[in-house]
Amino acid sequence: MPKPSLNDFLSKASFWPVQELCLTAWTEHAPFAFWIMDALRPSSVVELGTHNGYSFFAFCQAAKALGLDTQLYAVDTWQGDVHSGVYDNSVYESVQAVVARDYADRAHLVRATFNEARSQFPDGSVDLVHVDGRHFYDDVKEDVETYLSALSDRGVMILHDIVVHERDFGVHQYWEELQERYSTFGFTHCNGLGVVAVGPNVPPKVRALVGLQADGELAGLVRAAYARLGAAVPTPWAMEGPSVAAVQQRLTEVERELTAVREEARRATAELHFVRERLSAARVTLSRLGVVARVVDAIPSGFTQGAYGRVRDAAARVRRRVEPTSSPVQAIFDDAWYSRTYGITGDRKDLLLDYVKTGAFAGRSPSPLFDPEWYAASNPDLAGLNRLQQAEHFVTVGGLEGRSPHPFFDSTYYLSHNPDVSAAGINPLAHYQKTGDREGRRPNPYFDPAWYRKVHGLVGPAATAYLESPLPRPAPSEDFDLSTPEDAGHDDVDPLIVLLMKERRPA
């Protein structure tokens, strides 16, 4: 069998122009939707969560252009939810109008909840299910589990938003579970799109796609190709050529305004954080914090302009962060390591609360790969922030700027060698801890997690095992020369850390 190449995962359909454009977070996945319809040639498609219809119309366009007899079903209440927002009946009417105009012979709108609609699809009758409903972990898990039995023996399921880690999205968590049960392939652009081969007789082209090594060169080429094709899909505002210059000018103005607002908000947040520390020290209950929140909200609306308005907005953000799971640090927080290292017991929420309330200020680390002293010393421009704020800075801003959280983890190296992570705007350490270590991606030029795990018979994170191993530590990779650093002969020195520190000293 010939070795697969990029051409095996592209077809003429991948390059079709999109006929029905609208505002959506799915824009850049239309080229892949065309390809998978060509590769799978499904007899039936069910979409769970349609909203304004962009993805559904992409499937419909492909079925019609390919001359397929596919029947396509869009299941949605068209009322909205906490993630898509609540909207009126005009959204449903606009989708219905396009169906009536272009796809009346093949497209069907099912206005119901996903559970209510399930009985309309006999077990084993659907070849392609697209899941894009409410994105909490429990919701996406229920949606997938409910419709798995509806898939045929050649059935495929795709899920949107697999790389989103904000607003309590849980798709990325359930996606990790699906990867352990099925052959999968994930795109990281445009909020991410996961492909799951469920049926035992999935067509060869799709089987080849999910059979690619996740971090292999060909997998990277496929992701890059569809990211480029997706980026070329025009958006509604970009189609109006004369307004582009005006939009660019306004964006520049907004950036300047945001810079000023961020600086003022930073100062306001520092003052508000001082108050929060005092409240924490006094063990103020969440109910009393609710009273404080209502007092802040009671600021007269006339003061919401200018500085007072921005202070009030900053206060709202601080209130939201009282719940520890909403702190950005949760993206890199290693609860098992934190509990083991500092002797603190509790579930993930309890441990994260300990870090947010007291641990950060006591010098504790949220992860074995985040050294607060190193990060502070490496970034003197953050001297005005406390340790929690510095950790949150790394997660939200610093990591993507190439700032490194630990001598062992080189953010610039990781982003440059993993362009899919950089393109998706994911914090490099968060990605490494979630999937990168398991996938064998290197955190620095000298540590090979796949090799290290194999040689030492490890199951869990290789980087953590290496950093927790006693000195002198073993070789971090097959080709690493332990005698290279000048301090390598000492039993109390890690040659790798010595080398990394010399190459990348704090400013």
N, C-alpha and C positions, 0 to 999 in steps of 0.2 A: 504494500500500500504506500503510495507516494506521501512524502512528508507534507503536512498542510502548510499553506501560505496565506498571506493576507487576501489574495484573490478569492479564496474559498469562502470568505466571510463578507464579501461585497458582491453586489449584483447591479444590474442596470436600475433596479427599483431603488437602490440606496441613494441614487442621485436624482430622483424625481423631485420636481418642485412641489411644495405643499399648496394645496388648493384652498383650504379653509384655515385662515389665520385668525388668531385671537390672543388676548392676554392670558398667559398660562405659565406655570412652572415646568411644563412638559415640552416646551417648544423644541428643544434640541434633540429629542428622542424620535422625531418623526422619521428620519432616514433609517433608523434601526427598525422601527415599526414596519416600514415598507419591506425591509429585507426579511424579517422573520415571517411576514405573511407570504413572501415568495418561497422561503425555505420550508415552511410548515404546511402551507396551502390547506388551512383548516376548513372543515365543513361548518364549524360553528365557533363563534367568539362571544364571550361574555365579559363585559367590563363592569367592575364594581366601583362606582364612583366616577361620574362623568362630568359634572359641573357644566362648563360651557361647551364641552364636546370636542375639544381639540384632538385628544388622543383617539377618541372614538371615530372621528371623521378621518383620521389618518388610516385606521384599519379599514374603514369603509372605502376610502379612495383606492387603497391597494387591492382590495378584493375586486372592485369594479374594473380597475385597469388590468389586472391579471386575468380577467375573465372567469373568476371563480364563482361557484354557486354558494358561497359562504353566506350564512345567516348570522347577523350580528345583533347582540342584545346589550343595551345600555341600562344598567340598573342604578337608580338614584332616586332619592325623594325630591331632589331639587328644592330643598329648603335650606341647605347649608349646614355647617357645624362649627365647632370651636376653632378648627384649623382653617377651613376655607372661608369662614364668615357666613353670616346669615344673609340671604338675598330673597328678592321677591319672585313672583311667577314669570317675570319677563325673561329670566335666564332659560327656564324650561321652554318657553314659547320660541325663543331664538333657536334653540337646538331642534325643536320640532319643525321649524320652518325649513332648516337646511335638510333634514331627513326627507320631508315631503317634496322638496325641490329636486334633490339629487339621488337619494337612496331609498325611495319608498318601497322598492322591490326586495330589499335585503336588510334594512335597518329597522330595529324595533326598540321603542322606549318603554321600559318597565318602571313605572313610578311606584316604588315600594322600597322598604328596607331590604338589605341583603338577605336576611333570614326569611322574610316574607316571600321573596322571589325564588328562594332555593328550590321549592317544589316544582317550579316550572321547567327545571332542567333535570331530566332523568340521569341516574348514575351512569357514568361512562359515555355521555353524549357530547361533551364539549372538548374541543381540541386546544383552545387557548383561553385562559382566564387572566385578565389584567386587574390587579388589586390596587386601588388608589382611593380608599375611603378615609375615614377618620384614622389618625396616625398614632394613637396611643398604643402601647405594646399589647394590651389585652384585646383591643379592637382588631388590630391587624392579624393577631394570632387567631381570633375567632373567625375572621373573614376567610383566611386561608384554610383553616381546618374544616370549615363548613363546606367549602367548594372543592376540596381535594377529590372527594368521591365523585364529583360531577365530571372530572376529567377522563378522557378516553385513554386507551392504551398507548396513544401517541401524544398524550396531552402535555402541554407546557404552561407554566404559570409565570407571569412577570409582575414585579412589585416596584412601585416608584418610591423615591425618597429614602433609599437604603443608606445614604451617607449623612443624613440630616441629624444633628445632635442638639437641636434647640427646641424650645416650646414643648418639652416633654415628648417629642417624637420617639416612638419606640420601634419603628420599622427596623432600624439598624441592629437592635438587640435580637429581634426575631429572625432577621436575616442570618445572623451568626448561627442560630439553631438550625435553620434550613440547610445551611452549608454542611452541617454534620450529617444530615439525613439524605441529601440528594446531590446529584451533580449540578453545579451551578456556575454561572458566570456573572460578574458584576461590573457595570459601568459606573464611573465616579463623577462624570460631568452632569450638569443640570440636575442637582440633587440626588443623582444616582438612580440606576435602574438595574434590578436583579432579574436574572433569567434562571428558572428552575425547571430541569427536565424531570417530570414526574412519571410519565408513562414508560413502560419497558420498551416500547417500539417507537420512540421519538425519531423523526427523520434524521438521516445521516449528517446533514449540514448542521442541524441544531446539536446533535450529539457531539460533533467535532468541536463546536463552540464551547460547550460546557466541559469538554475534556481538556481544554487548554490549561496549562500550568498557570495558576493565578498570577504569579509574579514573573512569568516567562517573557522572553522578548516578543514573541508573536502576540501574546495577550496584550502587551503594552501597545503594539502597533494597531491592534484592532480597536482598543480603547481610544487611542489618539486619532485614528481615522474617523470614528463616529463622533468624536468631540469636534473635529474640524468640520465635518459635514453638518453637524447640528448647529455649529456657530454660524454657518452660512445661511441658515433658514432665516428669512427676513421676519422681523417683528413688525406689528402694525404701525408703531411710531416711526420705524426706520424706513417704511415704504413711502412716507411723505417726504421726498427729497428736499424741498425748499425749507422744511422746518428743522432739518438736522443741525444746521449751524446755530440756530436759535437754541435748540436743546443743549448743544455743547456749551454754549455761552452760559446758559442758566445753570448747568451742572458745575461749571467753574465757580460761579457766584455762590452756589449752595455749599461747595467744598470750603470756601473761605468762611462762610457763616458758620459751618459746622466746626471748623477749627477753633473759632472764638468761643462757641458754645461748649465744646469739649473742655477747653481750658477752664472756663468758669465753672462748669459742672464738676471738674476735678477738685477745684478748691472747695466747692460746696460739699462734695462727697467726703472730703477729708474732715470737715467740721462735723458732718452728720455721723461719720464713722466714730468720732470721738464720743459722741452721745451714745452710740450703740454699744461701745465698749463699756461705758459706765452702766448701761442698762444690763448688759450681760453679767458684769461683776456683781450686780445686785440681784441676779437671778430673776429678772422680771419675766413674768409669764407671757405667753403669746397673746392671751386675752388682753393683758394690759398694753402690749404693743399695738393691739387693734385699736385701743383707745387713742394712743399716740397717733396712729394712722388717721383716725377720724379728725383729730385736731388739725393735723397738717392739711387734710382735705378741706377743712373749714376756712382756709385762707380765702379772703374775698376774691371773687373772680377778676375784679379790676386790677389785682396785683399779679395776674398770671402773665403779664407782658414783661419783657426785659429780664433783668436779673432775678427778681422774685419768682417769675414763672419758671425759670430754669432751675432755681433752687428747689422749687416744689416738685418739678419733674425728677430731679436727682433724688429727692426724698422718696418719691414713689419707687424708684429703682432700688434704693436701699431697703425699703420695706419688703419688696419682692424677694430680695436676697436674704431676708431673715430665715426663710425656708431654705435649709442648706442644699437641697437637691437642685435649687435654681442657681447656685453659685457656679460660675464657669469652671471652677477648679474640679467639679465633679467629673469633667471629661478626662482628667489624668489621674484621678484619685484611685489608688490601689488599696482597697479596704483590707484585704487579707494581709498584705505586707504591713500596712499601718498598724493593724491589731497585733501582729506578731512582733514588730519592732518596738512598739511603745507599751506593750502589755495592757492594751485597752480592749475591753470586750464590748460586744453589741453587734447589731446588724449594720449594714452599709450606711443607713441613714444616721444611726447613732454615732458611728465613727466619723462620718463627714461633718456632723454637727459639732463633734469634739474638735475637729481640725479648724472649722470656721470660727468657733467661739473662742477657743483657747490655744489649740495646738499650733496654729501658725505663729501666734505671738510668743509661744514658748520655744520657737525654733525648730518645731517638727516639720517634716517633709510630707507632702501628700503622695509621694511616689519615690521609689528607690532611684529614679532617674531625674528627680528634681531636687537640686541642692540649693536651698534658699540663700546660703552665704555666697555660693559661687555666682548665682544669678544677680545678687545685689552688687557684688564686687565687679562683675562683668558689665554692669549697666549703671554707671554713676548718675546718668540722667534720671534714674528712677528713685533717687535718694529721698525725695519727698513723700514716697509711698511707704506704707508699712508692709510687713511681710505677706499678709494676705492679699493686699492690693497688688504687690509685685507678682505673686503667683497667678492672680487673675489676669494681670497684664500679659504674662507669658502665654496663657491659654487663648486670650482673645486677640492679642496683637503681636506680642513679641516673637512667638514661634514662627509665624508666617513672615516676619521680618528677618528671619534667619538668626535670631538670638538663641543661644544654646542654654538649656536648663541645667546642664551637668557636664563636667569634662568628658564623660563617657559618651554623651549624646550630642552629635553635631547636627543642628537643625539645618544649616545651609547645605551640608552634604546630603542629608536625607531628602530634602526638597528637590535638589538638583538631580539626584539619582532616581527619584520617584515622581516624574512629572504629573502622573495622574493625581497624586496627593496635592501637589501644588496647584494644579488646575481646579481641583474641587474646593480649594480654600479650607482644607482641614488642617488643624494644628498637627504638626509633624509628630510630636510625642504622643498625642492622643491616638493618632493612627497607628504608630508603632506598637503601643501597648495593646490596642484592640486587635489588630490583625497583622501588623508588620513583622513582629517577632516570630509569630507562628508561620508566616509566609516566607521567612528566611531573608527578609530585607535587612540590610546592615544599618546599624545606628551610627557607625563611624567607618572609616575605610578599613579598619583592622579587625573588627569583630564579626565573625560569621555565625549567626545564631543557629542555622540549620546544621552546620558542621559541629558546633559545640554541643548541641543537643544530642546529636547522634553519637559522638565520641563518649559522652558522659552518661548516656542512657536517660536523658531527662524527658519529662512530659510537659512541664509547665514552661513559663517564660525563661528563655536562656539568659537574657541580660541580667535578670534578677539573681539567678543562680550564680552567675559569674561574679557579680558584685558582692554577694554574700559568702562566697567561698573564702576560706582562710588564706592568708599570705604564707608563702609565695603562691600566687595564683598560676594556674596552668595557661598554656597558650590559648589566645582568643580565636585563632584561626589556623588553618593548616599551614599557611605560608608565612606566619608571623615568627620572626627571629627573636627569641627571648633575650638574646645577648646584645641586641642593638642599642638600647638606651644605656647611657653610661652608668646609671644607678641600678642596672638589672641584677647585679650580683648580690644585692642585699635582700635578705629574706623578708624584711618588713616593707618592701617597696613593690608596687605593681608596675611592671615595665610598660604595660599598655597605658596606664594613667599618666605615667611619667612622660611618655612620648606625646600623648594628646595634650597634656598641659604645656609642654614646650612649644607645640605647634600652634596652640590656641590659648595664649595667656589672657586673663582678664585685663581690661583696659586700666 
